Amino acid sequence: MKTDVEELSPTRVKLTIEVPFEELEHAFDVTYKSLAKQVRIKGFRPGKAPARLIDRYVGRGAVISEAVNHAVPELYNEAIQKEELFALGQPDVEVTKLEDNDELAFTAEVDIRPKFEVEDYKGIEVTVDSAEVTDEQVDEQVGTLRERFSTLVGADRPVEDGDHVSIDLSAAIDGEKLEDVAVSGYSYEVGTNTMLEGLDETLRGMEAGGEATFKTTLVGGEHEGKEADVTVTVHSVKVKELPELDDEFAQLASEFDTIDELREDVRKRMGEVRRIQQLSAARDKALEKLIESVDIPLPESVVDEEITRRRQSLEQQLAQGGLTKEAYLESQEKTEEEFEEELTTGARSAVKAGFILDQLALQEELSADQGELSQYVFEQAQRMGVSPDQLAQHLVESNQIRVAFTEVVRGKAMDLVLAEAKVTDEDGNVVEQDKGQDAEDAVEEAAKAAAAAAAEATESTEDAKDEEGEDTK
């Protein structure tokens, strides 16, 4: 086989491959065996008809075409490996010569990863936020915990911001009552401005048993966007009463005996969370600087694929959340043009980062073993809320194991960059990076702390609702 490579651009090549027919013997053998099982020739059992009769029965042209279809992918892959090219996507193949018992020639145009070296990745300097936990931050966290153990007690006075009121709401347009716009016994915290515009202003100063009417624009439902007269009736006014911050509270809210022990535990857990956030920020900033330091061309087809993937992912998320793209853009205060520009910039950055980490992994001879792949599958399964076995089966069936391998190796390449980086906080203190098992333990503990904090926040929200009635190659 003769192979010639023409560089069409730094990220696209054209291979011209010429193969004498004698080198296609294997492809013809496979073709004849396949066709022999499909045709029925008198006097021969299925699969036993000789090649000359198959040529006559099927047609020599059809046999050659089938053999070429089998041979071209194998010949293309052989040429790619021989020329040490990192092909991206499927090639555009064109057969340019096909003469029986003479020669097969074809061309294949394909995008390739640009050839470059990752230099000066050691010693990248990044600055991150301080991991120090202040007394005010501890107070805020303890205050959140304190809120969970608050109680609502009746208040014999006019409504103020922060009060929890039990109300009825009804609406009418031009004097006609709207049956589908009504609620009774609804618990609402005044001052949150999370319902109808004008409701909070109307409630302030009202008392239990009072009734008032205000004009507002309806949101949602059949009458969305229409102005209506809304009547609110207040049944009760309650104020949140917080427990004293003392040892008794510590014993009620935690496993600790004193409020000082509780505060110290809060400080420790917050520090662990801030530590992992600090290292995560360092990782992101180190990657940004690495991307900025390497100038390489990007295959537009690969960038377009990443843009399409990101757009589809966002559309799926919006659909699951019941949002339109227009509503999303409005919430983000972005125009369509700004969105597209941000999408393209992010896609180009992601493609470039992948190329750089792949090349660094090749330079440093990084790889992934079975244990590391299993750990990756386990972590991804946890994030997705499925079992590791289900995800592993999906990866195998969808031929995505190589993608998992690539992600693990890229992660190891990024670990190498971060390990060689000079990380300081905003106060100029050097941020020490844990090594080996210590690092794994630190990440695990910090993750547990973050999970605990998230759980507390979720429980707090739920309690409040209950109270209110509501590819490396």
NUMAR-323487 format. One record per residue (C-alpha): x, y, z; residue in one letter. Coordinates in steps of 0.5 Angstrom, whole numbers, padded with zeros to 4 digits, always signed. Layout:
<sites>
XYZa;...
</sites>
This chain:
<sites>
+0000+0000+0000m;+0003+0007-0002k;+0000+0013+0002t;+0001+0020+0001d;-0001+0026+0006v;-0003+0033+0003e;-0004+0038+0009e;-0010+0042+0007l;-0009+0046+0013s;-0006+0045+0020p;-0012+0042+0022t;-0014+0038+0016r;-0011+0033+0011v;-0012+0029+0005k;-0009+0022+0004l;-0008+0019-0002t;-0008+0011-0002i;-0006+0006-0007e;-0007-0001-0006v;-0005-0007-0011p;-0011-0012-0012f;-0006-0017-0009e;-0007-0014-0002e;-0014-0014-0002l;-0014-0022-0002e;-0017-0022+0005h;-0023-0017+0003a;-0025-0021-0002f;-0024-0028+0002d;-0029-0024+0007v;-0034-0022+0001t;-0034-0029-0002y;-0036-0032+0005k;-0041-0027+0006s;-0044-0028-0001l;-0044-0035-0001a;-0048-0035+0005k;-0053-0031+0002q;-0054-0034-0005v;-0057-0041-0007r;-0053-0044-0013i;-0056-0051-0015k;-0051-0057-0013g;-0048-0053-0007f;-0049-0053+0000r;-0050-0045+0003p;-0043-0042+0004g;-0040-0047+0000k;-0040-0044-0007a;-0034-0043-0011p;-0031-0036-0012a;-0032-0036-0020r;-0039-0038-0019l;-0041-0033-0014i;-0038-0028-0019d;-0042-0031-0025r;-0048-0031-0021y;-0048-0024-0017v;-0043-0021-0022g;-0036-0019-0022r;-0038-0012-0021g;-0042-0013-0015a;-0037-0017-0012v;-0031-0012-0013i;-0036-0006-0010s;-0037-0011-0004e;-0030-0012-0003a;-0028-0005-0003v;-0033-0003+0002n;-0030-0008+0007h;-0023-0006+0005a;-0023+0002+0005v;-0024+0003+0013p;-0019-0002+0014e;-0014+0001+0009l;-0016+0008+0012y;-0014+0006+0019n;-0008+0003+0017e;-0006+0009+0014a;-0008+0014+0019i;-0003+0010+0024q;+0002+0009+0019k;+0003+0017+0019e;+0001+0018+0026e;-0005+0022+0025l;-0010+0024+0030f;-0016+0024+0026a;-0022+0027+0029l;-0029+0025+0026g;-0031+0021+0020q;-0027+0022+0013p;-0030+0024+0007d;-0028+0018+0002v;-0028+0018-0006e;-0025+0012-0010v;-0021+0015-0015t;-0019+0009-0019k;-0022+0002-0019l;-0019-0003-0024e;-0020-0011-0023d;-0014-0015-0022n;-0010-0008-0022d;-0011-0003-0017e;-0015+0001-0012l;-0014+0008-0011a;-0018+0013-0006f;-0017+0019-0002t;-0020+0021+0005a;-0020+0028+0007e;-0021+0028+0015v;-0020+0033+0020d;-0014+0032+0025i;-0012+0035+0032r;-0006+0040+0031p;+0001+0038+0032k;+0004+0042+0038f;+0008+0041+0044e;+0005+0043+0051v;+0011+0047+0054e;+0012+0052+0060d;+0006+0048+0064y;+0010+0048+0070k;+0010+0054+0075g;+0003+0057+0073i;+0001+0062+0078e;-0006+0063+0080v;-0009+0067+0086t;-0015+0064+0089v;-0020+0067+0095d;-0018+0066+0102s;-0020+0060+0106a;-0020+0063+0112e;-0027+0063+0116v;-0029+0069+0119t;-0033+0070+0126d;-0039+0073+0122e;-0039+0067+0117q;-0040+0062+0123v;-0045+0067+0126d;-0049+0067+0119e;-0048+0059+0119q;-0050+0058+0126v;-0056+0063+0125g;-0059+0059+0119t;-0059+0053+0124l;-0062+0057+0129r;-0068+0059+0124e;-0069+0051+0123r;-0071+0051+0130f;-0075+0057+0130s;-0083+0057+0132t;-0088+0061+0130l;-0092+0065+0135v;-0098+0069+0134g;-0097+0077+0134a;-0103+0082+0136d;-0101+0087+0132r;-0101+0090+0125p;-0097+0086+0119v;-0089+0088+0119e;-0084+0085+0114d;-0082+0078+0116g;-0089+0076+0119d;-0092+0070+0117h;-0099+0071+0115v;-0105+0066+0113s;-0109+0069+0108i;-0114+0068+0103d;-0114+0071+0096l;-0119+0072+0090s;-0119+0076+0084a;-0124+0079+0079a;-0124+0083+0072i;-0129+0088+0071d;-0133+0085+0077g;-0133+0078+0075e;-0130+0073+0080k;-0125+0069+0077l;-0126+0062+0080e;-0119+0059+0078d;-0116+0065+0081v;-0117+0063+0088a;-0113+0061+0094v;-0115+0060+0102s;-0111+0059+0108g;-0104+0060+0104y;-0098+0061+0109s;-0094+0067+0106y;-0088+0071+0109e;-0089+0078+0108v;-0083+0082+0105g;-0081+0076+0100t;-0084+0079+0094n;-0085+0072+0091t;-0093+0073+0090m;-0097+0078+0086l;-0094+0085+0085e;-0097+0089+0090g;-0099+0084+0095l;-0093+0086+0100d;-0095+0093+0100e;-0102+0092+0101t;-0101+0087+0107l;-0096+0091+0111r;-0100+0095+0116g;-0106+0090+0116m;-0109+0086+0122e;-0112+0079+0123a;-0119+0079+0120g;-0118+0085+0116g;-0119+0085+0108e;-0117+0089+0103a;-0117+0090+0095t;-0111+0092+0090f;-0110+0092+0083k;-0105+0088+0080t;-0103+0084+0073t;-0104+0077+0074l;-0098+0072+0072v;-0099+0065+0070g;-0106+0061+0068g;-0111+0063+0063e;-0111+0070+0065h;-0104+0072+0065e;-0102+0079+0063g;-0109+0082+0065k;-0110+0087+0070e;-0115+0084+0076a;-0118+0087+0083d;-0115+0082+0088v;-0118+0081+0095t;-0114+0079+0101v;-0116+0077+0107t;-0112+0076+0113v;-0113+0070+0118h;-0107+0070+0123s;-0101+0074+0124v;-0095+0070+0127k;-0088+0072+0128v;-0082+0068+0128k;-0079+0066+0135e;-0072+0064+0135l;-0069+0060+0140p;-0063+0063+0145e;-0056+0061+0143l;-0054+0057+0149d;-0052+0050+0151d;-0059+0048+0151e;-0059+0050+0144f;-0053+0046+0142a;-0055+0040+0145q;-0062+0041+0141l;-0059+0042+0135a;-0053+0038+0135s;-0049+0032+0138e;-0045+0038+0142f;-0046+0040+0149d;-0044+0047+0149t;-0045+0053+0144i;-0038+0054+0143d;-0037+0046+0141e;-0042+0047+0136l;-0039+0054+0133r;-0032+0050+0133e;-0035+0045+0129d;-0039+0049+0124v;-0032+0053+0123r;-0028+0047+0122k;-0033+0044+0117r;-0034+0051+0113m;-0026+0051+0113g;-0026+0044+0109e;-0032+0047+0104v;-0028+0053+0103r;-0021+0049+0102r;-0024+0045+0097i;-0027+0051+0093q;-0021+0054+0094q;-0017+0048+0090l;-0023+0048+0085s;-0022+0055+0083a;-0014+0054+0083a;-0016+0048+0078r;-0020+0052+0074d;-0016+0058+0073k;-0009+0054+0072a;-0013+0051+0066l;-0015+0058+0064e;-0008+0060+0064k;-0005+0054+0060l;-0010+0055+0055i;-0008+0062+0054e;-0001+0060+0054s;-0002+0055+0048v;-0003+0058+0041d;-0006+0053+0036i;-0011+0052+0030p;-0018+0049+0032l;-0022+0045+0027p;-0028+0048+0026e;-0032+0042+0025s;-0030+0040+0032v;-0032+0047+0034v;-0039+0046+0031d;-0040+0039+0034e;-0039+0042+0041e;-0043+0048+0040i;-0049+0043+0038t;-0048+0039+0044r;-0048+0045+0048r;-0054+0048+0045r;-0058+0041+0045q;-0056+0040+0053s;-0059+0047+0055l;-0065+0046+0051e;-0066+0039+0054q;-0065+0043+0061q;-0070+0048+0059l;-0075+0043+0057a;-0074+0039+0063q;-0075+0046+0067g;-0081+0048+0063g;-0077+0054+0061l;-0077+0057+0054t;-0070+0060+0051k;-0073+0067+0051e;-0075+0066+0058a;-0068+0064+0060y;-0065+0069+0056l;-0069+0074+0059e;-0067+0072+0066s;-0060+0072+0064q;-0060+0079+0062e;-0057+0077+0055k;-0059+0078+0048t;-0059+0072+0043e;-0053+0075+0040e;-0049+0075+0046e;-0052+0068+0048f;-0049+0065+0041e;-0042+0069+0042e;-0042+0066+0049e;-0044+0059+0047l;-0038+0059+0041t;-0033+0062+0046t;-0034+0057+0051g;-0034+0051+0046a;-0028+0054+0043r;-0025+0054+0050s;-0027+0047+0051a;-0024+0044+0045v;-0018+0047+0046k;-0017+0045+0053a;-0018+0038+0051g;-0013+0038+0045f;-0008+0041+0050i;-0009+0036+0056l;-0009+0030+0051d;-0002+0032+0048q;+0000+0033+0055l;-0002+0026+0057a;+0002+0024+0051l;+0008+0028+0053q;+0008+0025+0060e;+0006+0018+0058e;-0001+0018+0062l;-0006+0013+0062s;-0012+0010+0066a;-0012+0003+0069d;-0019-0001+0071q;-0019+0002+0078g;-0019+0009+0076e;-0024+0008+0070l;-0029+0004+0076s;-0028+0010+0080q;-0030+0015+0075y;-0036+0011+0073v;-0038+0010+0080f;-0037+0018+0081e;-0041+0020+0075q;-0047+0015+0077a;-0047+0018+0084q;-0048+0025+0080r;-0053+0022+0075m;-0057+0018+0080g;-0056+0012+0077v;-0053+0005+0079s;-0045+0004+0077p;-0047-0002+0074d;-0053+0001+0070q;-0048+0007+0067l;-0042+0002+0066a;-0047-0002+0061q;-0049+0004+0058h;-0042+0006+0056l;-0041-0001+0054v;-0047-0001+0049e;-0046+0006+0047s;-0039+0005+0045n;-0037+0011+0050q;-0032+0007+0054i;-0026+0011+0050r;-0030+0017+0052v;-0029+0015+0060a;-0022+0013+0059f;-0020+0020+0056t;-0024+0024+0061e;-0020+0020+0066v;-0013+0021+0063v;-0015+0029+0062r;-0016+0029+0069g;-0010+0026+0071k;-0006+0031+0066a;-0010+0037+0070m;-0008+0034+0076d;+0000+0035+0074l;-0001+0042+0072v;-0004+0044+0078l;+0001+0040+0082a;+0006+0044+0079e;+0003+0051+0079a;+0004+0056+0084k;-0002+0058+0088v;-0003+0063+0093t;-0009+0066+0096d;-0011+0074+0096e;-0007+0075+0102d;-0001+0072+0099g;-0001+0066+0103n;+0002+0060+0099v;-0004+0055+0098v;-0001+0048+0100e;-0003+0042+0096q;-0004+0035+0099d;-0001+0030+0096k;-0003+0022+0095g;-0007+0019+0099q;-0008+0025+0104d;-0011+0029+0098a;-0016+0024+0097e;-0018+0024+0104d;-0018+0031+0104a;-0023+0032+0098v;-0027+0026+0101e;-0028+0030+0107e;-0029+0036+0104a;-0034+0033+0100a;-0038+0030+0106k;-0038+0037+0109a;-0040+0040+0103a;-0046+0035+0102a;-0048+0036+0110a;-0048+0043+0109a;-0052+0042+0102a;-0057+0038+0106a;-0058+0043+0112e;-0060+0048+0107a;-0065+0043+0104t;-0068+0041+0110e;-0068+0048+0112s;-0072+0050+0106t;-0077+0044+0107e;-0078+0046+0114d;-0079+0053+0113a;-0084+0051+0107k;-0088+0046+0112d;-0088+0051+0117e;-0091+0056+0112e;-0096+0051+0110g;-0093+0050+0104e;-0021+0022+0046d;-0014+0021+0049t;-0011+0017+0043k;
</sites>
